[in-house]
Amino acid sequence: MSDNRPSEAPGTEHSLKALLLGALVVFLVVGALVALVFLNARLEDRRLRTLVVQKLAALKAQGLPVTAEEVARLYPDPPASEDAGQLLAPAFNALVGAWSGNLPFVSGAALPKGAAPMDAAMKEDAKAFVAANAFALQSLPEEWPANARFASGFSQGFPRNLAPPLVKIRMLLQTLAVDAVYQAETGNAHGAARSLLNGFRVSQMLPGGLLVNYMIHRAGHSLTGEALQRTLNRVALSDAQLAYLSRALETARTNSIASALAVERCQAIWAFEEVRAQRNLKELIPTDELTLLAAVRRFLRLSPPIYSEADYLRSLRLMDDFAAAMRLPAGERLKRVDELQQRANRERQTLVGSMLLPNWSRAIRVDAEIAARLLLAHTALAVERYRLAHADQLPDTLGSLVPGLLPVVPTDPFDGQSLRYKKVERGYLIYSVGADGLDDGGVEKPPNPSSEQRYDLPFRVER
């Protein structure tokens, strides 16, 4: 019987062996390349980790905090007798929110310009609001402990530190501002001065810590400074009242946003170290970022990875750059922080890095403007004291205030020249040129300025 099976083509077995051998070679080469890439990545991670450790050591050597315990020593919780949370609890509990859209500071209604009186509707709404919050205002201490402050809670570590009651603080500051301008409207100089002083005091109880605390502190001073400008337009304060408001403002101007950056950097260090050690991921990162789908997206580069040593080091170096920028003159500072913020936004970040980077450019810009406005308010108080001492005559120049009322002629932080001052038809105008560094004659910022519109930072008293 003959075998009808087809015979194998010549060389088939040899070709199959060659194919298998080729596949094996490719597999080994690819495997070697993958191993090499993995090894290089591990070596690069070790190198970067060494740089991170060196950077943390350098921060410690500079006396800067790198742990929550070190922050807690810088911002210790107050004893009960100095705890602002306890001192202000009766006022906080008695606060009544706004119900009218016609209230300045609270509902966004604009105050009349200069010394123009409030319209009847605004005055009635302010009266009702002040009456509803009378108990809260009366609950504030007449005498405050010198070191009264809110507890930071940093002794409990990150992220469990207890934040001050920021919403209540903001409500109280707004209530004090409304009361100050209402009392000035009715000619009650004592009542207006008392609420202004309490506004500065409450703001000062949040002098540092996390950036949000610092910005509420600065916003509170700015709000009270705006109420002060309105008050000076409506009523004459005594020299004693002007003097203690001046001292409160002098204290307000001694704080620095650099302290907030140091604490934010410390919290970032804690977060990076926690994720690196694979602890507390659910506390740090939203749950939906820890799903399998999110992992696949990160693998496909559709969303950033959670952590990398490179981003940890980049974040530390970026905060160093911001800290250095804060030491520059105001005009150079704002330009530099804008550049840094743009660079940070361009560079690829991990999920942790992107969550921990505040908008420092905006924060520093707002802080610089508030600092200038506080300087203007402080200068205006000196002008008012001069007027009282000279039979209602205004000084011809700010140099007339030196040295009796001011140690030196105040310098505009934005261009390094003296603050601009001039008499107007009824009163005077003091102003800073603002962030653009251009003198526009004291033009006030419009409600919704375009990028092309120019304006200054004025403090005008028409009385």
C-alpha positions as CSV (number, residue, x, y, z in Angstrom):
1,M,0.0,0.0,0.0
2,S,1.4,3.4,-0.9
3,D,1.6,6.3,1.6
4,N,-0.5,9.2,0.1
5,R,0.4,11.8,2.9
6,P,2.0,14.9,1.4
7,S,5.7,15.1,2.1
8,E,7.0,18.1,4.0
9,A,8.5,20.8,1.9
10,P,12.3,20.9,2.0
11,G,13.6,23.3,4.7
12,T,10.3,23.6,6.6
13,E,11.8,22.1,9.7
14,H,14.8,24.3,9.4
15,S,12.6,27.4,8.9
16,L,10.6,26.6,11.9
17,K,13.6,26.3,14.1
18,A,15.0,29.5,12.7
19,L,11.7,31.3,13.5
20,L,11.7,29.9,17.0
21,L,15.3,30.9,17.5
22,G,14.6,34.4,16.2
23,A,11.6,34.8,18.5
24,L,13.7,33.6,21.4
25,V,16.4,36.2,20.5
26,V,13.8,38.9,20.2
27,F,12.3,37.9,23.5
28,L,15.7,37.9,25.2
29,V,16.7,41.3,23.7
30,V,13.3,42.8,24.6
31,G,13.6,41.3,28.1
32,A,17.1,42.7,28.5
33,L,16.0,46.1,27.3
34,V,13.0,46.1,29.7
35,A,15.3,45.0,32.6
36,L,17.8,47.7,31.6
37,V,15.1,50.3,31.5
38,F,13.7,49.1,34.9
39,L,17.3,49.1,36.4
40,N,17.9,52.6,35.1
41,A,14.6,53.7,36.5
42,R,15.5,52.2,39.9
43,L,18.9,53.8,39.8
44,E,17.4,57.2,38.8
45,D,14.9,56.9,41.6
46,R,17.7,56.2,44.0
47,R,19.6,59.2,42.7
48,L,16.6,61.5,43.0
49,R,15.8,60.1,46.5
50,T,19.3,61.0,47.6
51,L,18.8,64.6,46.3
52,V,15.4,64.8,48.1
53,V,17.0,63.7,51.4
54,Q,19.8,66.2,50.9
55,K,17.3,68.9,50.2
56,L,15.3,68.1,53.3
57,A,18.6,68.2,55.3
58,A,19.4,71.6,53.8
59,L,16.0,73.0,54.8
60,K,16.6,71.8,58.4
61,A,20.0,73.4,58.4
62,Q,18.4,76.7,57.5
63,G,16.0,76.4,60.5
64,L,13.0,75.7,58.3
65,P,10.3,73.2,59.4
66,V,10.1,69.9,57.6
67,T,7.7,68.1,60.0
68,A,4.3,68.8,61.6
69,E,6.0,68.7,65.0
70,E,8.4,71.5,64.0
71,V,5.5,73.6,62.6
72,A,3.7,73.0,65.9
73,R,6.6,74.5,67.8
74,L,6.5,77.6,65.5
75,Y,2.7,77.9,66.0
76,P,1.9,76.5,69.4
77,D,-1.7,76.2,70.5
78,P,-2.7,78.9,73.0
79,P,-3.6,78.3,76.6
80,A,-7.4,78.6,77.3
81,S,-7.0,82.2,78.5
82,E,-5.6,83.2,75.1
83,D,-7.6,80.9,72.9
84,A,-9.5,83.1,70.4
85,G,-11.9,80.3,69.6
86,Q,-13.1,80.3,73.2
87,L,-13.0,84.1,73.6
88,L,-15.1,84.6,70.4
89,A,-17.4,81.6,70.8
90,P,-20.3,83.7,72.3
91,A,-20.0,86.2,69.3
92,F,-19.8,83.3,66.8
93,N,-22.9,81.6,68.2
94,A,-24.9,84.9,68.0
95,L,-24.0,85.9,64.5
96,V,-26.9,86.3,62.1
97,G,-26.3,86.0,58.4
98,A,-27.3,88.5,55.7
99,W,-30.9,88.6,54.3
100,S,-30.6,91.6,52.1
101,G,-28.7,92.2,48.9
102,N,-28.3,95.8,49.8
103,L,-25.6,95.4,52.5
104,P,-22.0,96.5,51.9
105,F,-19.2,93.9,52.6
106,V,-21.8,91.1,53.2
107,S,-24.0,91.1,50.1
108,G,-21.7,92.8,47.6
109,A,-23.5,96.2,47.5
110,A,-21.1,99.0,46.7
111,L,-20.7,101.8,49.2
112,P,-21.3,105.4,48.0
113,K,-18.2,107.1,46.6
114,G,-16.3,109.4,48.9
115,A,-18.3,111.2,51.5
116,A,-21.7,110.8,49.8
117,P,-24.3,109.4,52.3
118,M,-25.8,106.0,52.1
119,D,-29.2,105.9,50.4
120,A,-32.2,105.3,52.6
121,A,-32.6,101.6,51.7
122,M,-29.0,100.7,52.4
123,K,-29.0,102.6,55.7
124,E,-32.1,100.9,56.8
125,D,-30.8,97.5,55.9
126,A,-27.5,98.2,57.7
127,K,-29.5,99.3,60.8
128,A,-31.5,96.1,60.8
129,F,-28.4,94.0,60.3
130,V,-26.5,95.7,63.1
131,A,-29.5,95.3,65.4
132,A,-29.9,91.6,64.6
133,N,-26.2,91.1,65.4
134,A,-26.1,93.4,68.5
135,F,-25.6,90.6,70.9
136,A,-22.7,89.2,68.9
137,L,-21.0,92.7,68.8
138,Q,-21.6,93.2,72.5
139,S,-20.1,89.8,73.3
140,L,-16.7,90.9,72.1
141,P,-14.2,91.6,74.9
142,E,-13.4,95.1,75.9
143,E,-9.9,94.0,76.7
144,W,-8.1,91.3,74.7
145,P,-5.2,89.2,75.9
146,A,-2.1,90.4,74.2
147,N,-1.3,87.0,72.6
148,A,-4.9,85.9,71.8
149,R,-4.9,83.6,68.8
150,F,-6.7,80.7,67.2
151,A,-5.4,77.2,67.8
152,S,-3.5,75.8,64.8
153,G,-3.8,72.1,65.8
154,F,-0.5,71.3,64.2
155,S,0.4,69.3,67.3
156,Q,-2.0,66.7,66.0
157,G,-0.1,66.4,62.7
158,F,-1.2,66.6,59.1
159,P,-3.9,66.4,57.9
160,R,-5.8,66.2,61.1
161,N,-4.9,69.7,62.4
162,L,-8.0,71.6,63.4
163,A,-8.6,74.6,61.1
164,P,-9.9,77.8,62.7
165,P,-13.6,78.4,62.1
166,L,-12.9,80.4,58.9
167,V,-16.5,80.8,57.9
168,K,-17.4,82.3,61.3
169,I,-14.4,84.5,61.3
170,R,-15.3,85.8,57.9
171,M,-18.9,86.5,59.0
172,L,-17.7,88.3,62.1
173,L,-15.3,90.5,60.2
174,Q,-18.0,91.4,57.7
175,T,-20.4,92.2,60.6
176,L,-17.8,94.5,62.2
177,A,-17.2,96.3,58.9
178,V,-20.9,96.9,58.4
179,D,-21.2,98.1,62.0
180,A,-18.3,100.5,61.6
181,V,-19.7,102.2,58.5
182,Y,-23.2,102.3,60.0
183,Q,-21.9,103.9,63.2
184,A,-20.0,106.4,61.1
185,E,-23.1,107.1,59.1
186,T,-25.0,108.0,62.2
187,G,-22.1,110.1,63.6
188,N,-21.1,107.7,66.3
189,A,-17.3,108.0,66.1
190,H,-16.7,105.9,69.3
191,G,-18.8,103.0,68.0
192,A,-17.2,103.1,64.5
193,A,-13.6,103.2,66.0
194,R,-14.5,100.3,68.3
195,S,-15.6,98.0,65.5
196,L,-12.6,99.0,63.3
197,L,-10.2,98.1,66.1
198,N,-12.0,94.8,66.8
199,G,-11.8,94.1,63.0
200,F,-8.0,94.5,63.1
201,R,-7.8,92.5,66.2
202,V,-9.8,89.5,64.9
203,S,-7.8,89.5,61.7
204,Q,-4.5,89.5,63.6
205,M,-5.5,86.3,65.4
206,L,-4.7,84.4,62.1
207,P,-1.1,85.6,61.6
208,G,0.3,82.5,59.9
209,G,0.1,78.8,59.3
210,L,-1.5,77.4,56.2
211,L,-2.0,79.7,53.2
212,V,-5.8,79.8,53.6
213,N,-5.4,81.1,57.2
214,Y,-2.9,83.7,56.1
215,M,-5.2,84.9,53.2
216,I,-8.2,85.2,55.5
217,H,-6.0,87.2,57.9
218,R,-5.0,89.5,55.1
219,A,-8.5,89.8,53.6
220,G,-9.8,90.7,57.1
221,H,-7.3,93.6,57.3
222,S,-8.2,94.7,53.8
223,L,-11.9,94.6,54.6
224,T,-11.4,96.6,57.8
225,G,-9.2,99.1,55.9
226,E,-12.0,99.6,53.4
227,A,-14.4,100.3,56.3
228,L,-11.8,102.7,57.8
229,Q,-11.7,104.7,54.5
230,R,-15.5,105.0,54.6
231,T,-15.4,106.0,58.3
232,L,-12.9,108.8,57.8
233,N,-15.1,110.2,55.0
234,R,-18.1,110.3,57.3
235,V,-16.9,111.2,60.8
236,A,-13.9,112.7,62.5
237,L,-12.2,110.4,65.0
238,S,-10.3,111.6,68.1
239,D,-6.5,111.6,68.2
240,A,-6.7,108.7,70.7
241,Q,-8.9,106.7,68.4
242,L,-6.6,107.4,65.4
243,A,-3.6,106.5,67.4
244,Y,-4.8,103.1,68.5
245,L,-6.0,102.2,65.0
246,S,-2.6,103.2,63.8
247,R,-0.9,100.9,66.2
248,A,-3.2,98.1,65.1
249,L,-2.3,98.7,61.5
250,E,1.4,98.8,62.3
251,T,1.1,95.3,63.8
252,A,-0.8,94.1,60.8
253,R,1.9,95.1,58.4
254,T,4.7,93.1,60.1
255,N,3.5,89.7,58.8
256,S,4.8,87.9,55.7
257,I,3.4,85.4,53.3
258,A,6.8,83.7,53.4
259,S,5.7,82.0,56.7
260,A,2.7,80.5,54.9
261,L,4.9,79.1,52.2
262,A,7.1,77.4,54.8
263,V,4.1,75.7,56.3
264,E,2.6,74.7,52.9
265,R,6.0,73.2,52.0
266,C,6.0,71.3,55.2
267,Q,2.6,69.9,54.5
268,A,3.7,69.0,51.0
269,I,6.7,67.1,52.4
270,W,4.4,65.1,54.7
271,A,2.0,64.3,51.8
272,F,4.8,63.1,49.5
273,E,6.4,61.0,52.2
274,E,3.0,59.4,53.1
275,V,2.3,58.5,49.5
276,R,5.8,57.2,49.0
277,A,5.3,54.9,52.0
278,Q,1.9,54.0,50.7
279,R,0.1,55.2,53.7
280,N,-3.1,57.2,54.0
281,L,-3.7,57.2,50.2
282,K,-7.5,57.5,50.7
283,E,-7.0,60.5,53.0
284,L,-4.8,62.3,50.5
285,I,-6.3,61.4,47.1
286,P,-10.0,61.2,46.0
287,T,-11.3,57.6,46.0
288,D,-12.1,57.7,42.3
289,E,-8.3,58.3,41.6
290,L,-7.5,55.0,43.2
291,T,-9.6,52.8,40.9
292,L,-8.4,50.3,38.3
293,L,-9.7,52.6,35.6
294,A,-7.7,55.5,36.9
295,A,-4.6,53.2,37.0
296,V,-5.2,52.3,33.3
297,R,-5.5,56.0,32.4
298,R,-2.3,56.8,34.2
299,F,-0.5,53.9,32.4
300,L,-1.8,55.2,29.0
301,R,-0.6,58.7,30.1
302,L,-4.2,60.1,30.0
303,S,-3.8,61.3,33.6
304,P,-0.8,61.9,35.7
305,P,0.8,59.2,37.9
306,I,0.2,59.4,41.7
307,Y,3.8,59.9,42.8
308,S,7.4,60.2,41.6
309,E,10.6,61.1,43.2
310,A,11.3,63.6,40.4
311,D,8.1,65.5,41.1
312,Y,8.8,65.5,44.9
313,L,12.2,67.1,44.2
314,R,10.7,69.5,41.6
315,S,8.1,70.7,44.1
316,L,10.7,71.4,46.8
317,R,12.9,73.3,44.3
318,L,9.9,75.2,43.0
319,M,9.0,76.4,46.5
320,D,12.6,77.5,47.0
321,D,12.2,79.6,43.9
322,F,8.9,81.1,45.1
323,A,10.6,81.9,48.5
324,A,13.5,83.6,46.7
325,A,11.0,85.6,44.6
326,M,9.2,86.8,47.7
327,R,12.4,88.6,48.8
328,L,12.5,90.7,45.6
329,P,11.0,94.3,45.4
330,A,7.3,94.2,44.7
331,G,7.5,95.0,41.0
332,E,10.2,92.3,40.3
333,R,8.5,89.9,42.7
334,L,5.2,89.8,40.8
335,K,6.9,89.3,37.4
336,R,9.0,86.5,38.8
337,V,6.2,84.6,40.5
338,D,4.1,84.8,37.4
339,E,7.0,83.2,35.5
340,L,7.3,80.5,38.1
341,Q,3.6,79.8,38.1
342,Q,3.5,79.4,34.3
343,R,6.5,77.1,34.5
344,A,4.8,75.0,37.2
345,N,1.7,74.7,35.1
346,R,3.6,73.6,32.0
347,E,5.7,71.0,33.7
348,R,4.2,67.5,34.1
349,Q,3.2,66.8,37.7
350,T,2.1,63.8,39.6
351,L,-1.4,63.7,41.1
352,V,0.1,64.5,44.6
353,G,2.1,67.4,43.2
354,S,-0.7,69.0,41.3
355,M,-3.0,68.8,44.4
356,L,-0.5,70.4,46.7
357,L,0.5,73.4,44.6
358,P,-1.5,76.5,45.4
359,N,-1.7,79.4,43.0
360,W,1.1,81.2,44.5
361,S,1.1,83.8,41.7
362,R,-2.4,84.9,42.6
363,A,-1.8,84.7,46.4
364,I,1.4,86.8,46.2
365,R,-0.3,89.4,43.9
366,V,-3.3,89.7,46.2
367,D,-1.0,90.0,49.2
368,A,1.1,92.7,47.6
369,E,-2.0,94.8,46.9
370,I,-3.3,94.3,50.4
371,A,0.0,95.3,51.9
372,A,0.0,98.5,49.8
373,R,-3.6,99.3,50.9
374,L,-2.7,98.9,54.5
375,L,0.2,101.2,54.1
376,L,-2.1,103.8,52.5
377,A,-4.6,103.4,55.5
378,H,-1.7,103.8,58.0
379,T,-0.6,107.0,56.2
380,A,-4.1,108.4,56.1
381,L,-4.4,107.9,59.9
382,A,-1.2,110.0,60.2
383,V,-2.7,112.7,57.9
384,E,-5.8,112.8,60.1
385,R,-3.8,113.2,63.3
386,Y,-1.9,116.0,61.6
387,R,-5.2,117.7,60.7
388,L,-6.4,117.5,64.3
389,A,-3.2,119.1,65.6
390,H,-3.3,121.9,63.0
391,A,-6.8,123.3,63.2
392,D,-8.1,121.1,60.4
393,Q,-5.3,122.1,58.0
394,L,-4.0,119.3,55.8
395,P,-0.2,118.8,55.4
396,D,1.3,120.1,52.1
397,T,3.4,117.0,51.7
398,L,3.8,113.7,53.4
399,G,7.2,114.9,54.6
400,S,5.3,117.1,57.1
401,L,4.3,113.9,58.9
402,V,8.0,113.0,59.6
403,P,9.2,112.4,62.3
404,G,6.3,113.2,64.6
405,L,3.7,110.9,63.1
406,L,5.7,108.7,60.8
407,P,9.3,107.7,61.0
408,V,9.9,108.2,57.3
409,V,8.0,109.2,54.2
410,P,6.2,106.0,53.1
411,T,7.5,104.3,50.0
412,D,5.3,102.8,47.4
413,P,6.1,99.1,47.4
414,F,5.4,98.8,43.7
415,D,7.9,101.4,42.3
416,G,10.1,102.4,45.3
417,Q,9.1,106.0,45.1
418,S,7.2,108.0,47.8
419,L,3.4,107.3,48.0
420,R,1.6,109.9,45.9
421,Y,-0.3,112.5,47.9
422,K,-2.3,115.5,46.9
423,K,-5.0,117.7,48.2
424,V,-8.3,117.6,46.4
425,E,-11.3,120.0,46.5
426,R,-12.6,118.4,49.7
427,G,-9.9,116.5,51.5
428,Y,-7.0,114.6,50.1
429,L,-5.9,111.6,48.0
430,I,-3.1,109.1,48.8
431,Y,-2.3,106.4,46.3
432,S,0.0,103.6,45.2
433,V,0.7,103.0,41.5
434,G,-0.2,99.3,41.9
435,A,1.2,96.2,40.2
436,D,1.7,97.8,36.7
437,G,4.1,100.4,38.2
438,L,2.4,103.2,36.2
439,D,1.1,106.4,37.7
440,D,-2.4,107.0,36.5
441,G,-3.2,109.9,38.9
442,G,-5.0,107.8,41.5
443,V,-7.7,106.3,39.2
444,E,-9.7,103.7,41.1
445,K,-10.1,100.1,39.9
446,P,-13.3,99.7,37.9
447,P,-15.7,96.9,39.0
448,N,-14.8,94.6,36.1
449,P,-11.6,95.8,34.6
450,S,-10.3,94.6,31.2
451,S,-6.7,93.6,30.8
452,E,-6.1,96.9,29.0
453,Q,-7.5,99.2,31.7
454,R,-5.1,100.9,34.0
455,Y,-5.7,102.0,37.5
456,D,-4.0,102.8,40.8
457,L,-4.7,101.9,44.5
458,P,-6.2,105.1,46.0
459,F,-7.2,106.1,49.5
460,R,-9.5,109.1,49.3
461,V,-10.9,111.2,52.1
462,E,-13.4,113.9,51.1
463,R,-14.2,115.6,54.4
